[in-house]
Amino acid sequence: MNNRSEIREFLSSRRAKLTPQQVGLPTFGGIRRVPGLRREEVSLLAGVSVEYYTRMERGNLAGVSDSVLESISRALRLNEAEHQHLFNLARAAGPSPRTRRQPAKEIDASIQHILDGMVGIPAFVQNGHLDVVAANDLGRALYSEAFKDQTHQLNYARFVFFNPRSQSLYTDWNLAADTVVAMLHAEAGRDPFDRCLTDLVGELSTRSEEFRKRWAQHDVRHHRSGVKTIRHPAVGDLELHFNALELTATPGLTMFAYSAEPGSSSADGLQLLASWAATTNTAQQDPVRKAHRPTGDASAADQTRTRLPIPPSIPSHQQQE
């Protein structure tokens, strides 16, 4: 990934999404040669010279003041995530030291205790590369299709684009795929010199046309809260609210927690999933759990869990309820 090319393509793609009518500019008829706004129209809306805006759109944000960036953001009607992305790109273009930070791959034992204590709440912890670094039993059960057959740490982006099971897990796979790419684009803006992230994006681009197509759109978004519908193979469709909580003690890690509307069929399904998870030997099968569990003797609960048999398939009439 290259900061200058990312700036150039991000700004030009945002400009192409707007029409003169949307921003209150006259068109004077005739055929327009470019989709969306022209550069001179953006410069007019932002109150800067055409030459200065052209310099910025060619990838040079070094030394651009916050006030000018704010003006560009308003002119292009950037949302909150896009606004932050623009500032991140400008920061990366500056003269500050270009440090390469490694994504967090582990959590403190206390975070795992919190996850395990979230009874009835599926939860997991993820880094900016979308590696799942920890989860509780219900979180692994909810995403059992993703954790299945994992011999290495689960990466959510690889699961969505490389694993055909992701197509059946989400009722709206396209939305899930768009979200993954937008999150990785936002992370790339925060740290364009992250070699591991560059390698991940390269792998995804090489192996998935669906990823390449979405990456070229340069969309970014925050993934802080919302609703997901999971089509679980054991309990059916679950409509769940999710919230993301940044773990400030370990920068770069985010905890995602899911809940169902009380009294809903999804709440009943979540209870059934909890029963299924409680009798399934997920701890033995999950490399993430084993890799990040504190050293020492296993807890009594874990010892009990390892002796439990894997349950038979849930009858079809229960799946439909």
N, C-alpha and C positions, 0 to 999 in steps of 0.2 A: 504494500500500500504506500502511496506517495501523497504527501500532504498537499502539494500544489495541484495535482490532478484531482484529488478529492474536493478541494475548494472549488476548482473550476467546474467540475461536473455537478457538485451540489448546487451551486448558485445558478448555473444554467438550467438545471432540471426544475428548480423552484420557479424560475422566471417563465419556463415553458408551461407551467400549470395555470398561470394567470392570463386573463384576457383583459383588454382595455375596458370593456364594459364592467368587469368586476371591480376595477379600481377607479372608475369614474372618469376615464380618459376618452376623448373623442377618437373615432376611427377614420373619419373623412372618406369613407368608402374605399374602393380599390382592393386589390389582392395583397395580402400580407405574405411576405416570404418566409417568416419564421413563426412557429407555433408560440402562442402566448405573447408576452411583452417583448418589445425591443430593448436593447441596452439603454438607449437614450431615454426611453420611457421610465425605466427603473431609476436612472440617475435623476430624472426630473422629480419623481415621487420622493426620492431620498434626499434631495437637495444637495447633490454633489455633482461635479462635472462629469461629462461622459468619459473623458480620459481617465479620471480617477476610478470610476466604477469599472471601466474596461480593464484597468490594471488589476483590480481586485478579482474580477471574474476570471482573469487569466491565471489566477492561483497565488497572487501576492497579497496576503493580508498582514504581512509583517509591518508593525508600526501603526496600523489602523487603530484609531481611538475607539473607546467604548461608545462614545456618542454617535460616531459614524456607523458602527456596527448596529446600534439600536435603530438608526434611520433606515439602514438596509433591511433589517428585520421587519420593520413596519411596512416598508414599501413592498416587500415580497409576501406579506401577510403570513409570516412564519408562526407556527404554533409553538407551544412551550418547549417541546422536545427539539424542534428545529432551531429555535432561538438559542438554546443551550449548545447545540451542535455547532452552530456558527461561531460562537464564542470559544468553544473548545478548539476548533480548527485555527482560529486566529491566535490562540495561546500557543498552540503547537508550532505555528509559523514564526514565533518570536525567538529572541536570542537566548532564552533560558536554557539551562543544561538539559540535554536530551537523555534522560535516564530511562533505562529499560527495566520496568518492573515486572516481576513474575506474578502470574495469577495465583491467588491463595488456593491451595489444594487440601488444606486441613482445617479443622476447627478445634477450638478448645473443648475439653471434655465437658465443661459446664453447658455449652451449647447443645451437645448431644443429650444431656440430662433434660434440658428444656424441651427439646423435640420429643423425647420419650414421655415427658409429663403432659403433653398436649393430648389428653384423652378425647377421642372422637374427632380429632382435627388432623386431617392429612397435612403433612408439612415436610419441606425439604430445604436445603441450603444450596445455593448455586453461585458460581463466580461469574465474572464478566465474559468468560469464554463459553458459558453455558455448560460447564462441567458441574455435575451434581456431586458435591463433596460430602453430603450427609443427608439423612432422611430418617423419619420415624417409620414404624412398622406400617401404619395406615397410609403414609405417603408412598411407600414402596408397593403396597397393595393396590393403591389407586393407579399407579403407573407400572403395574406388573408386566404389561406388554413391553415396556421400555427396559425394565431391569432383567427380563428373561434372557437367558443365554449370555449374560454379560461376563466377560473374562477380564475386562479392564474397566476403569472408571467410566461411568455413563456420561456421555456428552449429548445434551438435548438436541443440538443442531444436527449432529450426525444421525441421531435416531429419526428425526423428522424427515430428513432428505435421503437417507440411505436405507432405512428399515421399512419394508412394506407394511408392517403392522401398524405404523403410525397412520396410515390411510384409513384404517378401520377404527382406530382409537378416538379420533376427533370427528364429530359430526360436520365440522367445517375445517377441513385440512388446509385449504388455501389461506384461511385466516391465521391458522397456527404457523404456516410457512412464512407468511408475510411478517408476522410478529418476530419470529426468529431472526430473519434477515435485518429487520429494522433495529433490533436490539444489538446485533453484532456491528451494524453501521454506527450506532451511537457509541459503542465501546471503542471502535476504531478512531472515532473523533476525539475521544478522551486521551487515547494513547496510540498515536499512529506509528510509534516506533517499537511496538510490542511484537517481537519476532514470532512468538508462539501464536498470536492471533493472526498474523500474516500467513503463517503456515496453514492454520485452520481454514481461513478464507480461501487460500489457494487450493487446498484439498477439496473443499466443498464446490468450488467453481469448476475444478477439473472433472469431478465425478457426477455433477448434477446440473443439467440444463435448467431445471426449475430454479435452482439457487442462482445461477448466472443471470437469468432473466430478471429476478427480483433484485439482485445486487446492483444491477445497472440502473435501477430506478432511483437509487439514493434516498430512499425513505428512511426516516428515523422516528422512533417513538419511545415514550416511557411505558413501562409495563408495571404499573404500581397497583392497580386494582381493576376488577372487571368480573365478567361471568364467563365460565367455560362449560361446555357440555362434553362430558367424557362418555364414550360408549364402552363401558367395561364389559369384558366377555363373561364375567361371572354374575354381575348384578344388573346389567342393562345400563340405560342412559342415566347420567347423573348431571344435573345442572347445579354448578357450584360457584359460589362467589369466592374470589381470591384477593388477598392483600399481600403486598410486598413490604418487607421491613428490612432496611439496611442495617447490617451489623457494624456499627461504628467502631467497635473494638478491633475488628479485623477488616480494614478497608477493602472494598472489592467484593465482599460477600453479601448476599441478600437471602433472607428467609422468605419463603412463600408458604402461606397457610390458606387452607380451603375450608369453607363451611357451606352448609345447605340451609335453605329457608326452613325454619321450624314448622313441623307439621306437614311438610311437603313429601311427595313421593321420593324425592332425592334424599331427604333426611332419613326416610325408611331404608333407602338403598345404601346410604352411608353406614347405617347401623348393621345392615347385613354384611357389608364389606368389612366392617370391623370384626364381626364374628368369623368371617372367612380368613381374615388376616391373623387373628389370634390363634387359629389352629393350623396355620401354614408355616413351615419351617423356612421363613424368608431370611432369617439372620444367617443361616448356613450358606444360602445361595447367593447372597449379595456381597460382591467384592468391595463396594463402597463402605458398607457397615463394618466389615472385617478390617479394612485398611485403616479406618479412623477410630475404631473403638479403643479406649484407653487400655494400656497394657495391664497385666495382672490377671487374677482369677476371674472367671466369668461370674456374673451375678447369679443369684438363685433363680431369678426370672428367666435369664438366658438359658440356664441349665434345664429348666423346666421346658422352655420353648423347643430346645433341640430334641427333646424326647417325644414331642407331640407328633402324631402321624400327619401326613398330608391328607387333607380332607377329600372325599369324593366330590365329583362335580355336583353343583347345586341343581336340583331338579328344575325342569323347564318352567313349571308353574310358579316356582318362586322367582325365577328371573323376570316373569311378566308382571308380578305384583308391584 
